[in-house]
């Protein structure tokens, strides 16, 4: 592949990316913050659940041993 052909393909690709990015329906800042807080809250809840289960099973194993 020739180097000039490579650069033409890169420029074509970036041009197509720019065109497609204009078609994207972006969220508002309020929606972005809302969904971000939901993800963080869910992650914290899952971490607490897994930590509690780990502590419980560790306690059970220590009682058995």
C-alpha positions as CSV (number, residue, x, y, z in Angstrom):
1,X,0.0,0.0,0.0
2,X,1.3,3.4,-1.0
3,X,1.8,6.0,1.7
4,X,-0.3,8.6,-0.2
5,X,-3.1,6.1,-0.5
6,X,-2.9,5.5,3.3
7,X,-3.3,9.2,4.1
8,X,-6.2,9.5,1.7
9,X,-8.0,6.7,3.5
10,X,-7.3,8.3,6.9
11,X,-8.7,11.6,5.7
12,X,-11.8,9.8,4.3
13,X,-12.2,7.9,7.5
14,X,-12.0,11.1,9.7
15,X,-14.4,12.9,7.4
16,X,-16.9,10.1,7.7
17,X,-16.5,10.0,11.5
18,X,-17.2,13.8,11.6
19,X,-20.4,13.2,9.5
20,X,-21.6,10.4,11.7
21,X,-20.9,12.4,14.9
22,X,-23.2,15.1,13.8
23,X,-26.0,12.5,13.6
24,X,-25.6,11.4,17.2
25,X,-28.3,12.4,19.6
26,X,-26.4,13.6,22.7
27,X,-27.9,13.7,26.2
28,X,-28.4,16.9,28.0
29,X,-26.1,17.8,31.0
30,X,-29.0,17.0,33.4
31,X,-29.5,13.6,31.9
32,X,-25.8,12.9,32.0
33,X,-25.5,13.8,35.7
34,X,-28.6,11.8,36.5
35,X,-27.4,8.7,34.8
36,X,-23.9,9.2,36.3
37,X,-25.3,9.3,39.8
38,X,-27.4,6.2,39.1
39,X,-24.3,4.3,38.0
40,X,-22.3,5.5,41.0
41,X,-25.1,4.7,43.4
42,X,-25.6,1.2,41.9
43,X,-21.9,0.5,42.1
44,X,-21.8,1.5,45.7
45,X,-24.8,-0.7,46.5
46,X,-23.3,-3.7,44.8
47,X,-19.9,-3.1,46.6
48,X,-21.7,-3.0,49.9
49,X,-23.7,-6.2,49.1
50,X,-20.6,-8.1,48.0
51,X,-18.6,-6.8,51.0
52,X,-21.3,-8.0,53.3
53,X,-21.5,-11.4,51.7
54,X,-17.8,-11.7,51.8
55,X,-17.7,-10.9,55.5
56,X,-20.6,-13.3,56.2
57,X,-19.0,-16.2,54.4
58,X,-15.6,-15.5,56.0
59,X,-17.4,-15.6,59.4
60,X,-19.1,-18.9,58.5
61,X,-15.8,-20.5,57.3
62,X,-14.0,-19.4,60.5
63,X,-16.8,-20.9,62.6
64,X,-16.5,-24.2,60.7
65,X,-12.7,-24.3,60.9
